[in-house]
Amino acid sequence: MEFRSHLAVGHGRPSWADEFVRMQGTNWVASILRVKGAAILMIAAYLTRDNDSEKDTMFRQIIFIKRCLGLETILVADFNYTHKQVEDLGWGKMFGGFVFKPQVGHTCTSSGECRLLDFAMCT
């Protein structure tokens, strides 16, 4: 979808990307935002609540596309992990950026716990 000559959103695999690059997976989707000559990979994800190995696979798929495309990246997700759990898993280091947390006390109140599970990772 093109808004102006300097603003565009691409939802499909870019023509310059290898054919094995997918712009979506289980519970995540990626788009490329173009603004004044800069391209940013934007990924939205929901990492499932109950299966840690499935979450790890999904995160590794996201890292794979990030590395294949070589673009600055913003990942906005319901991680179903706290920021500390994400760091303890080494995901922050794998992603190679920083965490941007919303200015709220919590985003989840399930199981009677107030936890911040929804945040962004940016490079």
N, C-alpha and C positions, 0 to 999 in steps of 0.2 A: 504494500500500500504506500503510495507516495503522496506526501502532503505539499511539499515545495521542492524546488530543485536541491536544496541543501538539507532537507529532512526526509528520511525514508525508513521504513520498517520492512525487513525481509524475513519471511517465515520459513522459507525453504532452504535447502542446502545451497550455499553460494557456488557459483559455477567454477570458481578457482579451488574449491575444496576437494579432497580425495573422495571417491565414490562411496567409501565405507563410512563417511561421516553422516550421522543421523542427527536431526534437529529435535528429536523427541525420543523419550523412552518411557518406561513404566513410571507414571506419576511425575514426569517432568517434561517441560517443553522449552525450547530455545528460540530466540529471534535475534536478528542483528539490527541494531539501531544505527543509522548513519546520520550524523549531525556535522555539517560544515567540514566534510572530508575525514572526520574521525568515525571509526566503526567500533561499536561496543556490543559485546555478546551479553544478552540479557536472558537469564534462565529463571524460571519459576518452578518450584518443586514442592511436593509433599512427600516427605520421607515417612513411610508407614510406621505405625506405632509399635507393633508387636514383634517384628522380625528384624533383629540386629544384622543378620547376614544379608538380608534383602536391602536394608538401608545402606550397608557398606557397598554392595554392588551398584546401587543407584548412584551413590556419591562418586564411585570410581568411573561410571559412565559419564558423569558430568565433568570430572577432571579430564577424561579422555577427549571430549569434544573441545574443552577449553584449550588443551594443549595442541590439538590438531589445527584449530583455527588460529591460535596465536594472538587472540584479541584481548584487550582489557575486558574484564568480565564483572558483571553484577549478578550474584545469585541471591534471590529472595526466596526463602523457604520456611515451611513449618518443618523444622528438623526433628521434632519429637525428641530432642535432646536439648539440654541446657548448653549455654555457651561453653561452660567449663567441660562438660562431657565431650563436646565437639573438639575442644583443644586437647583433651586427654587422649582422644582417639588419633590425634595427629592430623586431623582434617584441615585445620587452619594452615599448618605448614605445607600440606599437599596442595592446598588452594593457592597459597603464595600471596596472600593479601591481608586484609584486616576485616574485623567484624564491626558491623554497624548495627547497634541495638536500638529499638524504639525507646522513646522516653516514657515508658510505662513500667509499672511494677511487675506485671505478669501478663501473659497472653493465653494462659491455660489454667483452668481451675479443676480439671478432672481429678478424680480420686481424692478430692478434698485438699489437694496441694495447689498452691499458687506458684506457677513457674513461668519463666520467660523462654518459650520454645520457638518463637517466630522472630527471625532476624535476617539480616543480609550479610553476605560476604562480598567484598569488593577488592579488585586489584588496582 
